[in-house]
Amino acid sequence: MNPNTPPIPPADENQPLEPGQTVEWPAPTSTPPAIQELLDADAPAVAPAAEAAAPAVSNGPAHYYAPAPDVPSIEHRKLSPNPLPQMPLLITLPHAAAETAQFSFSPQADQSRIIGNGVRELKEFFQFELPPTEQFTAIRNLKPGRLEKRDDAWHVVQKAEIALS
């Protein structure tokens, strides 16, 4: 649309257009008030420049899920915000930038998969007693453990306790 050329409205709105014929309508010069109200309601508040430049840190707890490696630490990059069934660790940080965290057995973990693979893989993170027959069907949290962040990895400071039944 050329802004210097006035729009060409159809001569008769009931007549079909000829092949190759186009109709140009002027762009609206303003947004209707009802639509503007909806746009204003959905628009996020504009933060002052100083706040916009600062990194966003959540005040609430952050939850992550992780595998249980055979060493008592886990690299931060291996944490996932998604509760995947193969990840037995639920790590809770008091806020996103925390240097300490609590952890427990994830309620979203596939217990039958963990049990089938042998819970001994959990021994670096959890304290537990195997039943005398070494047969069990459920894992239950008793007490959360504690982690400390050092060198971009989370290290076990205190193991969590679980019960096998």
MIKOLTI-28401 format. One record per residue: residue in one letter; x, y, z of N, C-alpha, C in turn. Coordinates in Angstrom, 1 decimal. Example, Ala and Ser with C-alpha at 12.3 -4.5 7.8 and 13.67 -1.06 7.14 Angstrom:
BEGIN
+---+--------+--------+--------+--------+--------+--------+--------+--------+--------+
| r |    n_X |    n_Y |    n_Z |   ca_X |   ca_Y |   ca_Z |    c_X |    c_Y |    c_Z |
+---+--------+--------+--------+--------+--------+--------+--------+--------+--------+
| A |   13.2 |   -5.7 |    7.8 |   12.3 |   -4.5 |    7.8 |   13.2 |   -3.3 |    7.8 |
| S |   12.8 |   -2.2 |    7.1 |   13.7 |   -1.1 |    7.1 |   12.9 |    0.0 |    7.9 |
+---+--------+--------+--------+--------+--------+--------+--------+--------+--------+
END
This chain:
BEGIN
+---+--------+--------+--------+--------+--------+--------+--------+--------+--------+
| r |    n_X |    n_Y |    n_Z |   ca_X |   ca_Y |   ca_Z |    c_X |    c_Y |    c_Z |
+---+--------+--------+--------+--------+--------+--------+--------+--------+--------+
| M |    0.8 |   -1.2 |    0.0 |    0.0 |    0.0 |    0.0 |    0.9 |    1.2 |    0.0 |
| N |    0.6 |    2.1 |   -0.9 |    1.4 |    3.3 |   -1.0 |    0.7 |    4.4 |   -0.2 |
| P |    1.3 |    5.0 |    0.8 |    0.6 |    6.0 |    1.6 |    0.3 |    7.2 |    0.9 |
| N |    0.9 |    7.5 |   -0.3 |    0.6 |    8.7 |   -1.1 |   -0.6 |    8.5 |   -2.0 |
| T |   -1.0 |    7.3 |   -2.2 |   -2.2 |    7.0 |   -3.1 |   -3.4 |    6.7 |   -2.2 |
| P |   -4.5 |    7.3 |   -2.5 |   -5.7 |    7.1 |   -1.7 |   -6.2 |    5.6 |   -1.9 |
| P |   -6.8 |    5.0 |   -0.9 |   -7.3 |    3.7 |   -1.1 |   -8.4 |    3.7 |   -2.2 |
| I |   -8.6 |    2.5 |   -2.8 |   -9.6 |    2.4 |   -3.9 |  -10.6 |    1.4 |   -3.4 |
| P |  -11.7 |    2.0 |   -2.9 |  -12.8 |    1.1 |   -2.4 |  -13.5 |    0.5 |   -3.5 |
| P |  -14.1 |   -0.7 |   -3.3 |  -14.9 |   -1.3 |   -4.4 |  -16.1 |   -0.4 |   -4.8 |
| A |  -16.4 |   -0.3 |   -6.1 |  -17.5 |    0.5 |   -6.6 |  -18.8 |    0.0 |   -6.0 |
| D |  -19.0 |   -1.3 |   -6.0 |  -20.2 |   -1.9 |   -5.4 |  -19.8 |   -3.1 |   -4.6 |
| E |  -20.0 |   -3.1 |   -3.3 |  -19.5 |   -4.2 |   -2.4 |  -20.1 |   -5.5 |   -2.8 |
| N |  -21.2 |   -5.5 |   -3.5 |  -21.8 |   -6.8 |   -3.9 |  -21.3 |   -7.4 |   -5.1 |
| Q |  -20.4 |   -6.6 |   -5.9 |  -19.8 |   -7.1 |   -7.1 |  -18.5 |   -7.9 |   -6.8 |
| P |  -18.3 |   -9.0 |   -7.4 |  -17.1 |   -9.7 |   -7.2 |  -15.9 |   -8.9 |   -7.8 |
| L |  -14.7 |   -9.2 |   -7.3 |  -13.5 |   -8.5 |   -7.9 |  -13.1 |   -9.2 |   -9.2 |
| E |  -12.6 |   -8.4 |  -10.1 |  -12.0 |   -9.0 |  -11.3 |  -10.7 |   -9.6 |  -11.0 |
| P |  -10.3 |  -10.6 |  -11.8 |   -9.0 |  -11.2 |  -11.6 |   -7.9 |  -10.2 |  -11.7 |
| G |   -7.0 |  -10.2 |  -10.7 |   -5.9 |   -9.3 |  -10.6 |   -6.3 |   -8.0 |   -9.9 |
| Q |   -7.6 |   -7.7 |   -9.7 |   -8.0 |   -6.5 |   -9.0 |   -7.8 |   -6.6 |   -7.5 |
| T |   -7.3 |   -5.6 |   -6.9 |   -7.1 |   -5.6 |   -5.4 |   -7.8 |   -4.4 |   -4.8 |
| V |   -8.0 |   -4.5 |   -3.6 |   -8.7 |   -3.5 |   -2.8 |   -7.8 |   -3.1 |   -1.7 |
| E |   -7.5 |   -1.9 |   -1.5 |   -6.7 |   -1.4 |   -0.4 |   -7.5 |   -0.6 |    0.6 |
| W |   -7.4 |   -1.0 |    1.9 |   -8.1 |   -0.3 |    2.9 |   -7.1 |    0.5 |    3.7 |
| P |   -7.5 |    1.7 |    4.2 |   -6.5 |    2.4 |    5.0 |   -6.3 |    1.7 |    6.4 |
| A |   -5.1 |    1.8 |    6.9 |   -4.9 |    1.2 |    8.2 |   -5.6 |    2.1 |    9.3 |
| P |   -6.1 |    1.5 |   10.3 |   -6.8 |    2.3 |   11.3 |   -5.8 |    3.3 |   12.0 |
| T |   -6.3 |    4.5 |   12.2 |   -5.5 |    5.5 |   12.8 |   -5.4 |    5.4 |   14.4 |
| S |   -6.3 |    4.6 |   14.9 |   -6.3 |    4.4 |   16.4 |   -6.9 |    3.0 |   16.7 |
| T |   -6.6 |    2.5 |   17.9 |   -7.2 |    1.2 |   18.3 |   -8.5 |    1.5 |   19.0 |
| P |   -9.5 |    0.8 |   18.7 |  -10.8 |    1.0 |   19.4 |  -10.6 |    0.9 |   20.9 |
| P |  -11.4 |    1.7 |   21.7 |  -11.2 |    1.7 |   23.1 |  -11.3 |    0.3 |   23.8 |
| A |  -12.3 |   -0.5 |   23.4 |  -12.5 |   -1.8 |   24.0 |  -11.3 |   -2.7 |   23.8 |
| I |  -10.7 |   -2.7 |   22.6 |   -9.5 |   -3.5 |   22.3 |   -8.3 |   -2.9 |   23.0 |
| Q |   -8.2 |   -1.6 |   23.2 |   -7.1 |   -1.0 |   23.9 |   -7.1 |   -1.5 |   25.4 |
| E |   -8.3 |   -1.5 |   26.0 |   -8.5 |   -2.0 |   27.3 |   -8.0 |   -3.4 |   27.5 |
| L |   -8.3 |   -4.2 |   26.6 |   -7.8 |   -5.6 |   26.6 |   -6.3 |   -5.7 |   26.5 |
| L |   -5.8 |   -4.9 |   25.6 |   -4.3 |   -4.9 |   25.4 |   -3.6 |   -4.4 |   26.7 |
| D |   -4.2 |   -3.3 |   27.3 |   -3.6 |   -2.8 |   28.5 |   -3.6 |   -3.8 |   29.7 |
| A |   -4.7 |   -4.5 |   29.8 |   -4.9 |   -5.5 |   30.9 |   -3.9 |   -6.6 |   30.7 |
| D |   -3.6 |   -7.0 |   29.5 |   -2.6 |   -8.2 |   29.3 |   -1.2 |   -7.7 |   29.3 |
| A |   -0.9 |   -6.5 |   29.1 |    0.5 |   -6.0 |   29.0 |    1.1 |   -6.1 |   30.4 |
| P |    2.4 |   -6.6 |   30.5 |    3.1 |   -6.6 |   31.8 |    3.5 |   -5.2 |   32.2 |
| A |    3.5 |   -5.0 |   33.4 |    3.9 |   -3.6 |   33.9 |    5.4 |   -3.4 |   33.5 |
| V |    5.7 |   -2.2 |   33.1 |    7.0 |   -1.8 |   32.7 |    7.8 |   -1.5 |   33.9 |
| A |    9.0 |   -2.3 |   34.1 |    9.8 |   -2.1 |   35.2 |   10.8 |   -0.9 |   35.0 |
| P |   11.2 |   -0.3 |   36.1 |   12.2 |    0.8 |   35.9 |   13.5 |    0.1 |   35.4 |
| A |   14.3 |    0.9 |   34.7 |   15.5 |    0.4 |   34.1 |   16.4 |   -0.3 |   35.0 |
| A |   16.6 |    0.1 |   36.3 |   17.5 |   -0.6 |   37.2 |   16.9 |   -2.0 |   37.5 |
| E |   15.6 |   -2.1 |   37.7 |   15.1 |   -3.4 |   38.0 |   15.1 |   -4.3 |   36.7 |
| A |   15.0 |   -3.7 |   35.6 |   15.0 |   -4.5 |   34.3 |   16.4 |   -5.1 |   34.1 |
| A |   17.5 |   -4.3 |   34.5 |   18.8 |   -4.8 |   34.3 |   19.2 |   -5.9 |   35.3 |
| A |   18.6 |   -5.9 |   36.5 |   19.0 |   -6.9 |   37.5 |   18.4 |   -8.2 |   37.1 |
| P |   19.2 |   -9.3 |   37.4 |   18.6 |  -10.7 |   37.2 |   17.4 |  -11.0 |   38.0 |
| A |   16.5 |  -11.7 |   37.4 |   15.3 |  -12.0 |   38.2 |   15.6 |  -13.2 |   39.1 |
| V |   15.3 |  -13.0 |   40.4 |   15.5 |  -14.1 |   41.4 |   14.1 |  -14.3 |   42.1 |
| S |   13.7 |  -15.5 |   42.0 |   12.4 |  -15.8 |   42.6 |   12.5 |  -15.9 |   44.2 |
| N |   11.5 |  -15.4 |   44.9 |   11.6 |  -15.4 |   46.3 |   11.1 |  -16.8 |   46.9 |
| G |   10.4 |  -17.6 |   46.1 |    9.9 |  -18.8 |   46.5 |   10.8 |  -20.0 |   46.3 |
| P |   10.5 |  -21.1 |   46.8 |   11.3 |  -22.3 |   46.6 |   11.4 |  -22.8 |   45.2 |
| A |   12.5 |  -23.3 |   44.8 |   12.7 |  -23.9 |   43.5 |   12.9 |  -25.4 |   43.6 |
| H |   12.2 |  -26.2 |   42.7 |   12.3 |  -27.6 |   42.8 |   13.0 |  -28.2 |   41.6 |
| Y |   13.9 |  -29.1 |   41.8 |   14.6 |  -29.7 |   40.7 |   14.6 |  -31.3 |   40.9 |
| Y |   14.8 |  -32.0 |   39.9 |   14.9 |  -33.4 |   39.9 |   16.2 |  -33.9 |   39.3 |
| A |   16.7 |  -35.0 |   39.8 |   18.1 |  -35.4 |   39.4 |   18.2 |  -36.9 |   39.5 |
| P |   19.2 |  -37.5 |   38.8 |   19.5 |  -38.9 |   39.0 |   20.3 |  -39.0 |   40.2 |
| A |   20.5 |  -40.2 |   40.7 |   21.3 |  -40.5 |   41.9 |   22.6 |  -41.2 |   41.4 |
| P |   23.7 |  -40.4 |   41.2 |   24.9 |  -41.0 |   40.7 |   25.6 |  -41.8 |   41.9 |
| D |   26.7 |  -42.5 |   41.5 |   27.3 |  -43.4 |   42.5 |   28.4 |  -42.7 |   43.3 |
| V |   28.3 |  -41.4 |   43.3 |   29.2 |  -40.5 |   44.1 |   28.3 |  -39.6 |   44.9 |
| P |   28.7 |  -39.1 |   46.1 |   27.7 |  -38.2 |   46.9 |   27.7 |  -36.8 |   46.4 |
| S |   27.6 |  -36.6 |   45.1 |   27.5 |  -35.2 |   44.6 |   26.8 |  -35.3 |   43.2 |
| I |   26.3 |  -34.2 |   42.8 |   25.7 |  -34.1 |   41.5 |   26.0 |  -32.8 |   40.9 |
| E |   26.3 |  -32.8 |   39.6 |   26.6 |  -31.5 |   38.9 |   25.3 |  -30.7 |   38.7 |
| H |   25.4 |  -29.4 |   38.9 |   24.2 |  -28.6 |   38.8 |   23.6 |  -28.7 |   37.4 |
| R |   24.3 |  -28.8 |   36.4 |   23.8 |  -28.9 |   35.0 |   22.9 |  -30.2 |   34.8 |
| K |   23.0 |  -31.1 |   35.7 |   22.2 |  -32.4 |   35.5 |   20.9 |  -32.3 |   36.2 |
| L |   20.6 |  -31.1 |   36.9 |   19.3 |  -30.9 |   37.5 |   18.3 |  -30.6 |   36.4 |
| S |   17.1 |  -31.1 |   36.6 |   16.0 |  -30.8 |   35.7 |   14.8 |  -30.2 |   36.4 |
| P |   14.1 |  -29.3 |   35.8 |   12.9 |  -28.8 |   36.4 |   11.7 |  -29.7 |   36.2 |
| N |   11.9 |  -30.7 |   35.4 |   10.8 |  -31.7 |   35.0 |   10.9 |  -33.0 |   35.8 |
| P |    9.9 |  -33.4 |   36.4 |    9.9 |  -34.6 |   37.2 |    9.9 |  -35.9 |   36.4 |
| L |   11.0 |  -36.3 |   35.9 |   11.1 |  -37.5 |   35.1 |   11.1 |  -38.7 |   35.9 |
| P |   10.5 |  -39.8 |   35.4 |   10.4 |  -41.0 |   36.3 |   11.7 |  -41.7 |   36.6 |
| Q |   12.7 |  -41.5 |   35.9 |   14.0 |  -42.1 |   36.1 |   14.9 |  -41.3 |   37.1 |
| M |   14.4 |  -40.2 |   37.6 |   15.1 |  -39.3 |   38.5 |   14.6 |  -39.4 |   39.9 |
| P |   15.3 |  -40.1 |   40.8 |   14.8 |  -40.3 |   42.1 |   15.0 |  -39.2 |   43.1 |
| L |   15.8 |  -38.2 |   42.8 |   16.1 |  -37.1 |   43.7 |   15.2 |  -35.9 |   43.4 |
| L |   14.5 |  -35.4 |   44.5 |   13.8 |  -34.2 |   44.5 |   14.6 |  -33.2 |   45.3 |
| I |   15.1 |  -32.2 |   44.7 |   15.9 |  -31.2 |   45.4 |   15.1 |  -29.9 |   45.5 |
| T |   15.1 |  -29.4 |   46.7 |   14.3 |  -28.1 |   47.0 |   15.3 |  -27.1 |   47.5 |
| L |   15.4 |  -26.0 |   46.7 |   16.2 |  -24.8 |   47.1 |   15.2 |  -23.8 |   47.7 |
| P |   15.6 |  -23.1 |   48.8 |   14.7 |  -22.1 |   49.3 |   14.4 |  -21.0 |   48.4 |
| H |   15.4 |  -20.7 |   47.5 |   15.2 |  -19.7 |   46.4 |   16.2 |  -20.1 |   45.3 |
| A |   16.1 |  -19.6 |   44.1 |   16.8 |  -20.0 |   43.0 |   18.4 |  -19.8 |   43.1 |
| A |   18.8 |  -18.8 |   43.9 |   20.2 |  -18.6 |   44.0 |   20.8 |  -19.2 |   45.3 |
| A |   20.1 |  -20.1 |   45.9 |   20.6 |  -20.7 |   47.2 |   21.8 |  -21.5 |   47.0 |
| E |   22.6 |  -21.6 |   48.1 |   23.9 |  -22.4 |   48.1 |   23.7 |  -23.7 |   48.9 |
| T |   22.5 |  -23.8 |   49.6 |   22.2 |  -25.0 |   50.3 |   20.8 |  -25.5 |   49.9 |
| A |   20.5 |  -26.8 |   50.0 |   19.2 |  -27.3 |   49.6 |   18.9 |  -28.5 |   50.4 |
| Q |   17.6 |  -28.9 |   50.4 |   17.1 |  -30.1 |   51.0 |   16.8 |  -31.1 |   49.8 |
| F |   16.9 |  -32.4 |   50.1 |   16.5 |  -33.3 |   49.0 |   15.8 |  -34.5 |   49.7 |
| S |   15.0 |  -35.2 |   48.9 |   14.3 |  -36.4 |   49.3 |   14.0 |  -37.3 |   48.1 |
| F |   13.4 |  -38.4 |   48.3 |   13.1 |  -39.3 |   47.2 |   11.9 |  -38.7 |   46.5 |
| S |   12.0 |  -38.5 |   45.2 |   10.9 |  -37.9 |   44.4 |    9.7 |  -38.7 |   44.3 |
| P |    8.5 |  -38.1 |   44.7 |    7.3 |  -38.8 |   44.6 |    6.9 |  -39.1 |   43.1 |
| Q |    7.5 |  -38.4 |   42.2 |    7.2 |  -38.7 |   40.8 |    8.1 |  -39.8 |   40.2 |
| A |    9.1 |  -40.2 |   40.9 |   10.0 |  -41.3 |   40.4 |    9.3 |  -42.6 |   40.3 |
| D |    9.6 |  -43.3 |   39.3 |    9.0 |  -44.7 |   39.0 |    9.6 |  -45.6 |   40.0 |
| Q |    8.9 |  -45.9 |   41.1 |    9.5 |  -46.8 |   42.1 |    9.8 |  -48.2 |   41.7 |
| S |    9.0 |  -48.7 |   40.8 |    9.2 |  -50.1 |   40.3 |   10.5 |  -50.1 |   39.5 |
| R |   10.8 |  -49.1 |   38.8 |   12.0 |  -49.0 |   38.0 |   13.2 |  -48.9 |   38.9 |
| I |   13.1 |  -48.0 |   39.9 |   14.2 |  -47.9 |   40.9 |   14.5 |  -49.2 |   41.7 |
| I |   13.4 |  -49.8 |   42.1 |   13.5 |  -51.1 |   42.8 |   14.1 |  -52.1 |   41.9 |
| G |   13.6 |  -52.2 |   40.7 |   14.1 |  -53.2 |   39.7 |   15.6 |  -53.0 |   39.4 |
| N |   16.1 |  -51.8 |   39.4 |   17.5 |  -51.5 |   39.2 |   18.4 |  -51.8 |   40.4 |
| G |   17.7 |  -51.9 |   41.6 |   18.4 |  -52.1 |   42.8 |   18.6 |  -50.8 |   43.5 |
| V |   18.2 |  -50.7 |   44.7 |   18.2 |  -49.4 |   45.4 |   19.6 |  -49.1 |   45.9 |
| R |   20.6 |  -50.0 |   45.7 |   21.9 |  -49.7 |   46.1 |   22.5 |  -48.5 |   45.4 |
| E |   21.9 |  -48.2 |   44.3 |   22.4 |  -46.9 |   43.5 |   22.0 |  -45.7 |   44.3 |
| L |   21.1 |  -45.8 |   45.3 |   20.7 |  -44.7 |   46.1 |   21.6 |  -44.5 |   47.3 |
| K |   22.5 |  -45.4 |   47.6 |   23.2 |  -45.4 |   48.9 |   24.1 |  -44.2 |   49.1 |
| E |   24.5 |  -43.4 |   48.1 |   25.3 |  -42.2 |   48.3 |   24.4 |  -41.0 |   48.8 |
| F |   23.1 |  -41.1 |   48.6 |   22.2 |  -40.0 |   48.9 |   21.3 |  -40.4 |   50.1 |
| F |   21.0 |  -41.6 |   50.2 |   19.9 |  -42.0 |   51.2 |   20.4 |  -43.1 |   52.2 |
| Q |   20.0 |  -43.0 |   53.4 |   20.2 |  -44.0 |   54.4 |   18.9 |  -44.9 |   54.4 |
| F |   19.1 |  -46.2 |   54.4 |   18.0 |  -47.1 |   54.4 |   18.5 |  -48.5 |   54.9 |
| E |   17.5 |  -49.3 |   55.3 |   17.8 |  -50.6 |   55.7 |   17.1 |  -51.5 |   54.7 |
| L |   17.8 |  -52.5 |   54.2 |   17.1 |  -53.5 |   53.3 |   16.3 |  -54.4 |   54.2 |
| P |   15.1 |  -54.8 |   53.8 |   14.3 |  -55.8 |   54.5 |   15.1 |  -57.1 |   54.5 |
| P |   14.9 |  -57.9 |   55.6 |   15.6 |  -59.2 |   55.6 |   15.6 |  -60.0 |   54.4 |
| T |   14.5 |  -60.0 |   53.7 |   14.3 |  -60.8 |   52.4 |   14.9 |  -60.1 |   51.2 |
| E |   15.2 |  -58.8 |   51.4 |   15.6 |  -57.9 |   50.4 |   14.6 |  -57.7 |   49.3 |
| Q |   13.3 |  -58.0 |   49.7 |   12.2 |  -57.8 |   48.8 |   11.3 |  -56.7 |   49.3 |
| F |   10.9 |  -55.8 |   48.5 |   10.1 |  -54.7 |   48.9 |    9.4 |  -54.1 |   47.7 |
| T |    8.4 |  -53.4 |   47.9 |    7.6 |  -52.8 |   46.8 |    7.4 |  -51.3 |   46.8 |
| A |    7.8 |  -50.7 |   47.9 |    7.6 |  -49.3 |   48.1 |    8.8 |  -48.6 |   48.8 |
| I |    9.0 |  -47.3 |   48.4 |   10.0 |  -46.5 |   49.0 |    9.2 |  -45.2 |   49.6 |
| R |    9.5 |  -44.9 |   50.8 |    8.8 |  -43.9 |   51.5 |    9.9 |  -42.9 |   52.1 |
| N |    9.6 |  -41.6 |   52.1 |   10.5 |  -40.6 |   52.7 |   10.3 |  -40.6 |   54.2 |
| L |   11.4 |  -40.6 |   54.9 |   11.3 |  -40.4 |   56.4 |   11.9 |  -39.0 |   56.8 |
| K |   13.0 |  -38.7 |   56.3 |   13.7 |  -37.4 |   56.7 |   14.5 |  -36.9 |   55.5 |
| P |   14.3 |  -35.6 |   55.2 |   15.1 |  -35.0 |   54.1 |   16.6 |  -34.9 |   54.4 |
| G |   17.3 |  -34.9 |   53.3 |   18.8 |  -34.7 |   53.4 |   19.2 |  -33.3 |   53.1 |
| R |   20.5 |  -33.0 |   53.2 |   20.9 |  -31.6 |   52.9 |   22.1 |  -31.7 |   51.9 |
| L |   22.0 |  -30.7 |   51.0 |   23.1 |  -30.5 |   50.0 |   23.7 |  -29.2 |   50.2 |
| E |   25.0 |  -29.1 |   49.7 |   25.7 |  -27.8 |   49.7 |   26.3 |  -27.6 |   48.3 |
| K |   26.2 |  -26.4 |   47.8 |   26.7 |  -26.2 |   46.4 |   28.1 |  -25.7 |   46.5 |
| R |   29.0 |  -26.4 |   45.8 |   30.5 |  -26.0 |   45.8 |   30.9 |  -26.3 |   44.4 |
| D |   31.6 |  -25.4 |   43.7 |   32.2 |  -25.6 |   42.4 |   31.2 |  -26.2 |   41.4 |
| D |   30.0 |  -25.5 |   41.4 |   29.0 |  -25.9 |   40.4 |   28.5 |  -27.3 |   40.5 |
| A |   28.6 |  -27.9 |   41.7 |   28.0 |  -29.2 |   42.0 |   27.4 |  -29.2 |   43.4 |
| W |   26.4 |  -30.1 |   43.6 |   25.7 |  -30.2 |   44.9 |   26.3 |  -31.4 |   45.6 |
| H |   26.8 |  -31.2 |   46.8 |   27.5 |  -32.2 |   47.6 |   26.6 |  -32.6 |   48.8 |
| V |   26.5 |  -33.9 |   49.1 |   25.7 |  -34.4 |   50.2 |   26.4 |  -34.0 |   51.5 |
| V |   25.7 |  -33.2 |   52.3 |   26.1 |  -32.9 |   53.7 |   25.5 |  -33.8 |   54.7 |
| Q |   24.3 |  -34.2 |   54.4 |   23.6 |  -35.1 |   55.3 |   22.7 |  -35.9 |   54.4 |
| K |   22.7 |  -37.3 |   54.5 |   21.9 |  -38.2 |   53.7 |   20.5 |  -38.1 |   54.2 |
| A |   19.6 |  -38.3 |   53.2 |   18.1 |  -38.3 |   53.5 |   17.9 |  -39.8 |   54.0 |
| E |   16.8 |  -39.9 |   54.7 |   16.4 |  -41.3 |   55.2 |   15.1 |  -41.7 |   54.5 |
| I |   15.1 |  -42.9 |   54.0 |   14.0 |  -43.5 |   53.4 |   13.7 |  -44.9 |   54.0 |
| A |   12.5 |  -45.3 |   53.9 |   12.0 |  -46.7 |   54.4 |   11.6 |  -47.5 |   53.2 |
| L |   12.0 |  -48.7 |   53.2 |   11.7 |  -49.7 |   52.1 |   10.7 |  -50.7 |   52.7 |
| S |    9.6 |  -50.9 |   52.1 |    8.6 |  -51.9 |   52.6 |    8.0 |  -52.7 |   51.5 |
+---+--------+--------+--------+--------+--------+--------+--------+--------+--------+
END
